[in-house]
Amino acid sequence: MEKLESHLAHLEHQVEQLNGVIIEQGRLLDRLKKEVQRQSTAMQTMELERVKSNNQKPPHYQ
């Protein structure tokens, strides 16, 4: 019986550790998603600015 209780305690400890790892990975994933979104927005803004600067008006519109 003591051996089973010892194994159960060990398994409970492992589950707690794994839960901590999963929580931390979730936080990291959220942070990385936000960073990717920020980078994507910045790239879109840069692309729009590049297109606008290369899209000159014809002489009769100036």
FENDA-V907855 format. One record per backbone hydrogen bond with DSSP energy under -0.5 kcal/mol. NH is the residue of the N-H (numbers start at 0). CO is the residue of the C=O. E is the energy in kcal/mol with one decimal. If there is no record, write none. Layout:
<<NH | CO | E> <NH | CO | E>>
//
This chain:
<<4 | 0 | -2.3> <5 | 1 | -2.3> <6 | 2 | -2.4> <7 | 3 | -2.7> <8 | 4 | -2.4> <9 | 5 | -2.2> <10 | 6 | -2.6> <11 | 7 | -2.6> <12 | 8 | -2.1> <13 | 9 | -2.2> <14 | 10 | -2.5> <15 | 11 | -2.1> <16 | 12 | -2.3> <17 | 13 | -2.8> <18 | 14 | -2.5> <19 | 15 | -2.0> <20 | 16 | -2.1> <21 | 17 | -2.5> <22 | 18 | -2.4> <23 | 19 | -2.3> <24 | 20 | -2.5> <25 | 21 | -2.2> <26 | 22 | -2.1> <27 | 23 | -2.4> <28 | 24 | -2.7> <29 | 25 | -2.3> <30 | 26 | -2.4> <31 | 27 | -2.7> <32 | 28 | -2.4> <33 | 29 | -2.2> <34 | 30 | -2.1> <35 | 31 | -2.6> <36 | 32 | -2.4> <37 | 33 | -2.4> <38 | 34 | -2.6> <39 | 35 | -2.7> <40 | 36 | -2.5> <41 | 37 | -2.2> <42 | 38 | -2.5> <43 | 39 | -2.3> <44 | 40 | -2.3> <45 | 41 | -2.5> <46 | 42 | -2.4> <47 | 43 | -2.5> <48 | 44 | -2.3> <49 | 45 | -2.3> <50 | 46 | -2.5> <51 | 47 | -2.6> <52 | 48 | -2.2> <53 | 49 | -1.6> <54 | 50 | -1.0> <55 | 53 | -1.1> <60 | 57 | -2.2> <61 | 57 | -0.5> <61 | 58 | -1.2>>
//
